[in-house]
Amino acid sequence: QVQLVESGGGLVQAGGSLRLSCAASGRTFSIYAMGWFRQAPGKEREFVAANNWSGGSTYYADSVKGRFTISRDNTKNTVVLQMNSLKPEDTAVYYCAARRARYVVGTLPNEYDYWGQGTQVTVSS
């Protein structure tokens, strides 16, 4: 079992930046692949970014590639999503997720085993 708590959301103008953090507690953090997803009102939850247990392999949705960066620190049990050049269409609740797999990184919500409560990101135009 692992518990995930996101922080760092807020309101920002288009073109600005935000840094989301996800703190994990419970079982050994390094055994999990980690991902970020988001869900806008009236839309399904969608993949944003993910990395494997070491952070050496990273994956991004096309919509955020080049603007967002996922990283992790296994010594601090944290995963970070740095979001730059934000757009109004990035507005959503952002969720951190953990998957019980070190090497296989998923892009579908049902591939992840644990979820945080979410943090709101609002980008104004």
C-alpha positions as CSV (number, residue, x, y, z in Angstrom):
1,Q,0.0,0.0,0.0
2,V,1.2,3.5,-0.8
3,Q,-0.4,6.9,0.0
4,L,0.0,9.8,-2.4
5,V,-0.5,13.5,-1.7
6,E,-0.2,16.1,-4.4
7,S,0.6,19.8,-3.9
8,G,1.5,22.9,-5.9
9,G,-1.6,23.5,-7.9
10,G,-3.1,27.0,-8.3
11,L,-4.1,29.8,-10.6
12,V,-1.6,31.0,-13.2
13,Q,-1.8,33.2,-16.3
14,A,-1.2,31.6,-19.7
15,G,2.5,31.3,-20.4
16,G,3.3,30.9,-16.8
17,S,4.7,28.0,-14.8
18,L,3.7,25.7,-12.0
19,R,5.5,22.9,-10.2
20,L,3.4,20.0,-8.9
21,S,4.8,17.7,-6.3
22,C,3.6,14.2,-5.2
23,A,4.8,12.9,-1.8
24,A,4.5,9.1,-1.3
25,S,4.4,7.2,1.9
26,G,4.1,3.5,2.7
27,R,5.9,0.8,0.8
28,T,9.2,1.3,-0.9
29,F,8.7,4.1,-3.4
30,S,11.4,2.9,-5.8
31,I,9.4,-0.2,-6.8
32,Y,6.7,1.9,-8.4
33,A,6.4,3.5,-11.8
34,M,4.8,7.0,-11.3
35,G,2.5,8.9,-13.5
36,W,0.6,12.2,-13.7
37,F,-2.9,12.4,-15.1
38,R,-5.4,15.2,-15.4
39,Q,-9.2,15.5,-15.7
40,A,-11.0,18.6,-16.9
41,P,-14.7,19.1,-16.2
42,G,-16.9,16.9,-18.4
43,K,-13.9,15.0,-19.8
44,E,-12.3,11.7,-19.1
45,R,-9.1,11.4,-17.1
46,E,-6.1,11.6,-19.5
47,F,-2.4,10.7,-19.3
48,V,0.1,13.6,-18.9
49,A,3.5,12.1,-18.1
50,A,5.1,9.1,-16.4
51,N,8.5,7.6,-15.5
52,N,9.8,4.3,-14.5
53,W,11.3,3.4,-11.1
54,S,14.6,5.1,-11.7
55,G,13.3,8.0,-13.7
56,G,15.5,7.0,-16.5
57,S,12.6,6.4,-18.9
58,T,10.0,9.1,-19.3
59,Y,6.9,9.4,-21.4
60,Y,4.7,12.4,-22.2
61,A,1.4,13.1,-23.9
62,D,1.8,14.9,-27.2
63,S,-0.1,17.8,-25.8
64,V,2.5,18.5,-23.1
65,K,5.7,17.4,-24.8
66,G,8.4,20.1,-24.7
67,R,6.5,22.0,-22.0
68,F,6.2,19.6,-19.0
69,T,8.9,17.7,-17.3
70,I,8.5,14.7,-14.9
71,S,11.2,13.8,-12.4
72,R,11.5,11.8,-9.2
73,D,13.7,11.6,-6.2
74,N,13.6,8.1,-4.7
75,T,15.5,9.3,-1.6
76,K,12.7,11.7,-0.8
77,N,9.8,9.6,-2.1
78,T,8.7,12.4,-4.4
79,V,7.8,12.9,-8.0
80,V,7.5,16.3,-9.6
81,L,5.8,17.7,-12.6
82,Q,7.3,20.9,-13.8
83,M,4.8,22.7,-16.1
84,N,6.0,25.6,-18.3
85,S,4.3,27.6,-21.0
86,L,0.9,26.8,-19.6
87,K,-2.1,27.1,-21.7
88,P,-5.8,27.5,-20.8
89,E,-6.4,24.0,-22.1
90,D,-4.1,22.7,-19.4
91,T,-6.8,23.6,-16.8
92,A,-7.8,20.5,-14.9
93,V,-7.4,18.6,-11.7
94,Y,-4.0,16.9,-11.8
95,Y,-3.6,13.5,-10.2
96,C,-0.5,11.6,-9.2
97,A,-0.6,7.8,-9.6
98,A,1.6,4.8,-8.7
99,R,1.9,1.5,-10.5
100,R,3.3,-1.7,-9.0
101,A,5.8,-2.1,-11.8
102,R,9.4,-0.9,-11.9
103,Y,10.0,-1.1,-15.6
104,V,6.7,-1.0,-17.3
105,V,5.1,2.5,-17.6
106,G,1.5,2.8,-18.5
107,T,-0.5,5.6,-20.1
108,L,-4.0,4.4,-19.1
109,P,-5.6,5.2,-15.8
110,N,-6.6,1.5,-15.2
111,E,-2.9,0.5,-15.3
112,Y,-2.2,2.3,-12.0
113,D,-2.9,1.0,-8.6
114,Y,-2.8,4.0,-6.3
115,W,-4.0,7.6,-6.7
116,G,-3.7,10.9,-4.9
117,Q,-6.6,13.2,-4.1
118,G,-5.8,15.6,-6.9
119,T,-4.8,19.3,-7.1
120,Q,-6.5,21.9,-9.2
121,V,-4.6,23.8,-11.9
122,T,-6.3,26.7,-13.5
123,V,-4.7,28.7,-16.4
124,S,-6.3,32.0,-17.2
125,S,-6.1,33.5,-20.7
